[in-house]
């Protein structure tokens, strides 16, 4: 057998190994430590190294992107030496960066078509008015409107009583020079005159920010983007659990609670508190005053919108499942209870049906699927698993109740994707010992959605759980033990954790995750079936939802959450709902498009027949009852010695 | 000398008298008592009798209308026997009726052009909606709008958050049959969609009243008309002093008070209290609930409108005397603080200038002067003496501060024209003893505006006061005495009065009355002069103001309040402001006309030069410095032995 020289950049000298030696073995020989959390199965991608001279034969490139491959990256545990080579071992933090999407507040670029003057409904104008005299005793309000008409062509204005009350003082304080803030468009009334939001004494420079806010009211998480309407920039973001969560984790329990005496007012107060706190938090970051926010665009599912406005939601829960209102009129912040400028326009985006709300209309817009020829599947992976299938030509949609497990709720150590959340887990297939990555690099407090998917996939691929999600107690590992609520797997020991307690996952947790993923899978597969389109012909899968951005596709396929397709067809868009609200906030055209999307989407009611239920039951397994639907997972399981069969045999 | 037979219907037999005998003397002979409160000077008209056979020569017909004369009425004290005649003495109550305009709540007839279906902005509709089903999951609000569009062609609707909140329950409670109350027109936004005021479960019959309210906010008096919008009928009325009166009697003192800390809020609260109490009072009379009132039309002078809405009024008082707003946008009752349906449309009618407000725009409409070819002088005899001159072709207007004397304020025993108010006074020129008529026929409590005018005229014509309004203390009468504040005249002794104190008038009271009448006279005479029109060419004088209806023209001319013209040119219209608001409430066309009137009227600023002041000073006398302007009064004075000269001589 031929011997080859392998040079590692971190080692003092070259090592000589036979053809077919794994690069990871060569590194060990050379005294170079390469991290292999998954136990050398090619699943975690943490052992990626760069071959700079010569070549290595790759046995698996599952965890490498096409760019990685082009740049000579190989997985050390999956690549064998075939000639003399030189290898660079990237520093740990470089691997982290390669594997991790930037988690600092999603950078949102101002849309290229965005044109403030042309496409904004909010306008700020400086106006100098001729003062009254004995020869011209026109009233203040008439005088202001006349001057405005002369300068801008804008005729009549709507004005609140509060603004009329301050007008005379403002005009005189500013010595007849004032700044007007107008909203030129009311969404429910195309012919209505522009509305005067505020009048301020004197001039402001063009550089002074003019604030707007885009809000996504999720069942689990509320997200707020503070936007400078002059530049279009997102200047601050904040998100937090919806305060209503203490009164029910999913929309159904919220609706039931809202029907109790005072329940509706209580839920409304809770979500308002969350929103107002988030707005204040975002404002503090850029030293803005919430009272200077002059427009809010709000997206959320239909139940959230009803509860936010204090509109009864009972009919959403009971057949025939109708909302009170899908296209909500424009109201003022003061009317709805937002602690921003009391005259700020509050534009609640339009929804489609009881279970396909404004978050989806907004999401479809921000995904761009309404404007592409590609057959697209759009998934919003939140508490409600909403799915949209279609393209520029047509759009169908459905929803299923996924539950909040992927948002960290309903799972013992679940949490949102903030500091201290485990976002990825690798389990060594030999030792069953886990390795994990924590957001912020601190001691872990729990697991976020992507961490849970990763954990479940690893447990399944290493045989810690079987096809049915049951923890395999026959395996010899101190990580697997009998807990208070049955078998559990320990991800981190108490001394590693911020909470000072062992961080575990139980069967109840796993069951919640299985139900969530099964509902989502059943939703889009039934939708595709209903329009007679095989899932394989979907050209792109766009995934929204606040945690969606950080999902590991491979692992999501391994647990059967996503359909088994080439990875390049998947695209994670993050919180598409708040992004849609942001586009609507900035652009009249975008807002019109959202309205058009809401009107165009055909809603398919899943509860109408048994198809959904059957699909759901079949998907309650890892990855699915029918392994033929997941060929790539089958291959992987075969390669790993098919722990499924083992554990199923053991379990059976 | 020839003898004639005079037969009185009340006497047992005929009396025989010589040619030239006064009918009153003949009556005495016959034992028939005929009331002569004025002492037989032909000024009071109380001795009118009807000659049914033969004829009597009339020496004066001053107190008789052309109809009276045609019907054979003569004044017994002014008519002499020339042949055999038969005379009918009308019972006292018949004379009362002839002399008194019906004081029971002004009967307002529904305008003939009034067409509910065509010309109303408020609509009440019954709607039966197809309930939702699994095949039609349209939202409640969309479903209601679609059905409405199918039935009426009315497309989009504006809806308050409160109404949206109750919608789902109302639809289900009414088993998908509901009653909608809509306002199809927003005055400041012709293109805005109709607004849903309320939605009620089930049907209501066409007979169920639909309530609206017309309100006149006077500086002194607030008047409310409760209107059934289905029939157009005024179903109840109520009026009361404006609660703000305790904080200043005229607009200037109110404006000053409103500028103090908390003053504006206080004044707003006071007038709201008055209005809300009046509305409640009116509603009680017809067992209506104020919350069922769905539209309010409000007129008032500009200061009253500003104070009502809490808009600063300071600029009204200071040069260049501008209002904050003349054309007030439509607001909702809940916003402005009216205790009617919170979604009721509140339409504040448009004004012209600081001192010509919505009460005048409304007044001009209800007077009809904007639609006649006759050159018309319109006077609103209230706290502010507003005058409009013109016709269909053009309209000019001005205002002067008359003060509240004619509304009973600022005069020791002044009061509104309610029960217990002396409304007419006659003084016997021989004895100087007064006779009076009290509203309601009870013991007197004070004098209302018409009573004060009557009293002042009588005092002047009988020499109790001189040209300058000074009480003639040289005359021997126990009625004239030195009081606490100088000379005074006793109208009623303590034992005749409800208050148990002598009812008197002092020089201070008279001075206030003189200033009021001088301001009004100066106002319209300067206005006529400014457009180069002699007062004599005015074809009709229309008089508005809540007390105007009961003024005795003759006496008003005698004191120089009204120009000296043939009586038939005068027409008293009562409260033209509330009547205009009533027309605007019922009719879209009327409301458009009021808007057009407000835009058409040219405002003449009286404070701009000295002309007004000079005219005012000249008018501070009884009837005027220049007696040539009052030829009929001059004739009368001559006939009565010219007490003016006497008293002037005595005083001088």
Interface residues (C-beta under 8 A of the other chain):
Chain A: X132 X133 X134 X136 X137 X138 X139 X140 X141 X142 X156 X158 X159 X161 X164 X165 X167 X168 X169 X188 X189 X191 X192 X193 X309 X310 X311 X312 X314 X315 X319 X320 X321 X322 X323 X324 X325 X326 X327 X328 X329 X331 X335 X336 X353 X354 X603 X605 X608
Chain B: X132 X133 X134 X136 X137 X138 X139 X140 X141 X142 X156 X158 X159 X161 X164 X165 X167 X168 X169 X188 X189 X191 X192 X193 X309 X310 X311 X312 X314 X315 X319 X320 X321 X322 X323 X324 X325 X326 X327 X328 X329 X331 X335 X336 X353 X354 X603 X605 X608
